[in-house]
Amino acid sequence: MQFWDITLELLGGFGLSCLLFLMTLLFAIPLGLALSFCTMSKFKPLRSVSKVFVWIVRGVPLMLLIFMIYYLPGLIGSGTLNVFDYLDRYFTQVSGSQELLYYGRFIAVLIAFVINYACYFSEIFRGGIESIPLGQYEAGQVLGLTRGQIFRRIVLKQVVKRILPPMSNEVITLVKDTALANAIAIPEIIKRAQLMASSQALIWPIFYTAIFYLLFVGALTLLLGFAERKLSYFKA
């Protein structure tokens, strides 16, 4: 294979990695915010269950969580195929192409990523919300604002500023964690490079994948740095 052919093949895999990255953020951020409210709830049973759930998910390696979500339905069910295998077959039959054979597995990985990162994000959100002085809420009440208005107009922007650096670290970690999708044979960029290594005895594409990650992380670093500068007016 020529250099550009390999590059295009890896780009296809990296596109799948980027899709996993974007969809994880899309679902994990609001879920993490909701989970943070649960862990701060005054209703003790809800708060306790939420904290235990976050503790379990944060204590389990992400790869193990992927295996659990993908394989447990098949172990619990009576059939030989789990729900994700059925989805693989369904998408393949509907499209008439083997290219969609991994879609069920992709959904399993996405669920694992969303649960994992929602728990990490929830702790970041909780720390940011609890770091706002009580006087900020009292000032909003004096102005006649409701609890929702106080949160949206006074607290939220300050929270975003405070949580942006730790959130940036998690977002960049998420880029690299997408490589774990190949644990269940999803053809993301590293999996495609490994297939080239086994089928064509080409080892250098595996190291070439680092360029894709470095460029993407570099772009994210610039974007997140720009966002921090835009919020610098909250500095004392």
N, C-alpha and C positions, 0 to 999 in steps of 0.2 A: 504493500500500500504506500502511496505517496504521502508526503507530509500534510498536504491540504486535505486529502481524503481522511487521514487520521484526525486532523483538527475538526473537520465537520462531524465526524462520528462522535468525538468527545463533546462537541458543542451540543449535540442531541441529548447526550447524557446529562450535561450540565444544565440544560433547559429543564430537565426533570428535577434536578436538585433545586433549581431556583423556584420551581412550582411548589415543591414541598416546603421550601423556606417561606414563601409568600403566604401560602395557605395556613401554615402553622401560626404565623403572626396574626393573620386575619381572625382566626378563631381563639388563639391562646390569650391575646391581650384582653378582650372583653370578658372571657371566662375567668382570667386571673383577677380582674377587677371585681367581678361578682364574688369570687372565692375570698378575696381580701375582706369584703364586707361581712362575709359569713364568719371569718375568723375573728372579726372585731365585734360581732353581734353581742347584744346584751342577753340574748336567749341562750342560756348555758348549754343545753344539749346540742344546738346547731353549732355553736362555737367549738365545743369539744370534738364533735364528729369532723368538722372541717379541719381542725388542727391535726387530728390523727391522720386524716387522709393526706394532708400536705406532708406530714412527717414520713409516711410510708412511701409516697411517690418520690420524694426527694432522697430517700434512703436506698432506693432500688436503682441499679444502673439502667440507663436508657435502653441499652441493647437487650437486657433481660425483660424490660417492659414490652419491647417490640415482640419478643418471643411469646410472652404471656398472652398478649392480645391476639396474636396471629394463631397460636396453636391451641389455646385453651378451649375455644368454641368447639373444635373438632374432638377434643378429649372428653368434653362434657356431653356432646351430642352422641347419638347412637350410630350416625352414618360415618362413612370414611372421609367425607369431605366436610370442611367447616364452611361457615357462611362466606368467608373471603374467597375460598376456592370456587364456590358456586358463582360468586360475582365475576371471577376470572372467566369461567366458562360462559356466563351470560354475555359479557361484553364481547368475547371472542365470536360467539354465535351471531350476535346482532350485527357486528361489524364485518364478519367474514374474514377477519385478519388476525394473525397471531400477534400483531403489534400491541393489541390491547390485553394480552394475556396476563399482564402484571397489574391491572387496575385494581383488582380486589386486594392484592397485597399492598398496593399503594395506599388504599384506604386504611388498612390495618396500621401501617407505619404512621400515617397522618394522625390517627387517633392517639397512638402512643406519644407522638411528638406534642400534640396539643395538650394532653393531660400533663405530661412532664413539664413543659414550659409554662403552662398556666399556673402550676404550683410554685415554680420559681418566681414568676411575675407577681403572683399574689403576695409573696413576702416582701418584694420590692415596693409594691403599692402600699402595703400595710405600713411599712417603715416610713414611707414618704408622707402618708396621711397622718400618722401619729406624731410626726416631727413638727407639724404645724402647731404653734402655740395656741392655747385655749383662748387667749385674748382675741385672736382673729375671729373666732366663732361668736364671742360675746359682742365684738364690734358690729358684726353683721346683724345680730339680734337687735342691738340698739338702733340700727338703721331701719329696722322693720322688715328685714329680709326673712324669707322662709328658710328652712334647713336646706332644701334643694337649691335655692338661689345662693345661699352662702357657699355651698360646695362648688357650684358652677362658676360663680363670679369672683370668689375670693380665694378659696382653697385650691381648686383644681390647677390653676396656672402655676402656683407656687409648688405644688406637688410634682407637676411635670418637670419643672426646672431641677428639683432635687433628685428625682429618680432617673433623669436622663443618663448620667454617667454609668450607674450600674445596669440600666436597661441596655445601654450600648454594648457593654461587655457580654450580656446574655445574647443579644442579637448576633454579635460576631461569632460567639460560640455556636449558635444555631447553624450558621453557615457551614461550619466544619462538621457539625454533628449529622448533617444530611448524608454524609458518607456512610453512616450506620444503616441506611436503607438497604445496602447490598447484603446485609445479614440474612435477608430472606429473598435474595436473588432479584431485587429490583434493579433494572439496568441504568442506574445513575452513572455519573462520569467515571468513578473509580472502578465500578463493576465492568464497564465497557473496556477500560484499559486492561483490566485483568483478563478479560476474554481475548483481547488481542495478544496478550502475553502467552496464553495457553494455546491459541489456535495458530498464531503466526510467528511465535518466538520473538516478539518485539517487547522488550522490557522498558524501553525509554518512554513510551506513552504513560506509564504509571507515574513517572516522575514529572512528566509534562503537565499532568493534571494540576500540579501545585501552582502553575501560572494562572490557571482559571480562578482558583481560590484566592490567590494573592490580589489579582485585579479586582475581584468582586469585593473582597474585604477592604481594599484600598478605597474603592468608591464609597462604600458604606461609612468608612472612617471620615472621609471628607464631608459626606452628607450630615452625619451625626455631629461632627465638629461645627458645621455651619449652624445647625439647630441650637447647639449650646451657645454660640455667640449671639444668635437672635434673641435668646432668653436671658442674656447677661444683664438686662435692665433690672432684674430682680436682686442683683447684688446690692449689699448695703453700701 
